[in-house]
């Protein structure tokens, strides 16, 4: 499942990403496999929150989205909420 693309504010037309902070919430005891993506490239996320420089150099105007999959062995859908991305760019 992919989230809705998160677009930068209208004034961001130039520059490149330096680092990205992310966060999402899950119900207690639930797990998912998660990635943060731009276009067709995805960065695996090892936790519900963190920081990555893996998108360093990507144009700052590029929309980003989360991608989620059920954890291995999980059979029931999981509700992911409170998606947040903070992009530092130069």
C-alpha positions as CSV (number, residue, x, y, z in Angstrom):
1,X,0.0,0.0,0.0
2,X,1.3,3.4,-0.9
3,X,0.5,6.7,0.8
4,X,-0.7,9.7,-1.0
5,X,2.3,11.6,-2.4
6,X,3.6,14.3,-0.1
7,X,4.5,17.4,-2.1
8,X,6.8,20.2,-0.9
9,X,5.3,23.6,-0.3
10,X,4.7,25.6,-3.5
11,X,7.7,27.9,-2.9
12,X,10.2,24.9,-3.1
13,X,11.3,24.8,-6.7
14,X,15.0,24.5,-6.4
15,X,17.6,22.8,-4.2
16,X,18.4,19.3,-3.3
17,X,17.4,17.1,-0.3
18,X,20.0,16.9,2.4
19,X,18.2,14.6,4.9
20,X,14.7,13.4,5.6
21,X,13.1,12.7,9.0
22,X,10.0,10.5,9.1
23,X,7.5,9.2,11.5
24,X,4.3,7.1,11.5
25,X,2.2,5.4,14.1
26,X,0.8,1.9,14.4
27,X,-1.5,0.2,16.9
28,X,0.2,-1.3,19.9
29,X,1.7,-4.7,19.1
30,X,1.4,-4.3,15.3
31,X,4.3,-4.2,12.8
32,X,4.7,-3.4,9.1
33,X,7.5,-3.3,6.6
34,X,8.0,0.3,5.5
35,X,9.8,2.3,2.8
36,X,10.1,6.0,2.0
37,X,10.0,6.5,-1.8
38,X,10.5,9.0,-4.5
39,X,9.5,8.1,-8.1
40,X,10.5,4.5,-8.4
41,X,13.3,4.4,-5.8
42,X,12.5,3.3,-2.2
43,X,14.6,3.5,1.0
44,X,13.8,0.8,3.6
45,X,12.8,2.2,7.0
46,X,13.9,0.1,10.0
47,X,11.6,1.8,12.6
48,X,8.5,4.0,13.0
49,X,10.7,7.1,13.2
50,X,14.1,8.1,12.2
51,X,16.4,10.1,9.9
52,X,18.1,9.2,6.6
53,X,20.5,10.8,4.2
54,X,19.8,8.1,1.6
55,X,17.8,10.7,-0.5
56,X,20.7,13.2,-0.4
57,X,20.9,15.0,-3.8
58,X,17.3,14.3,-4.9
59,X,15.7,17.5,-6.1
60,X,13.8,19.1,-3.2
61,X,10.7,19.6,-5.4
62,X,10.3,15.8,-5.7
63,X,7.1,14.3,-4.1
64,X,7.8,11.6,-1.6
65,X,5.5,8.8,-0.4
66,X,5.5,5.9,2.1
67,X,5.1,2.3,1.0
68,X,3.9,-0.3,3.5
69,X,3.6,-4.1,3.4
70,X,2.4,-6.5,6.1
71,X,5.2,-8.0,8.2
72,X,6.1,-11.6,7.4
73,X,3.5,-13.9,8.8
74,X,1.0,-11.2,9.4
75,X,-2.5,-11.9,7.9
76,X,-4.7,-9.0,9.1
77,X,-4.6,-5.4,7.8
78,X,-2.9,-2.8,10.0
79,X,-3.9,0.8,10.2
80,X,-1.0,3.2,9.8
81,X,-1.6,6.7,10.9
82,X,0.0,10.1,11.6
83,X,2.4,10.0,8.6
84,X,5.0,12.8,8.8
85,X,8.0,13.7,6.7
86,X,10.3,16.6,7.3
87,X,12.8,17.4,4.5
88,X,15.9,19.5,5.1
89,X,17.3,20.8,1.8
90,X,19.8,23.3,0.5
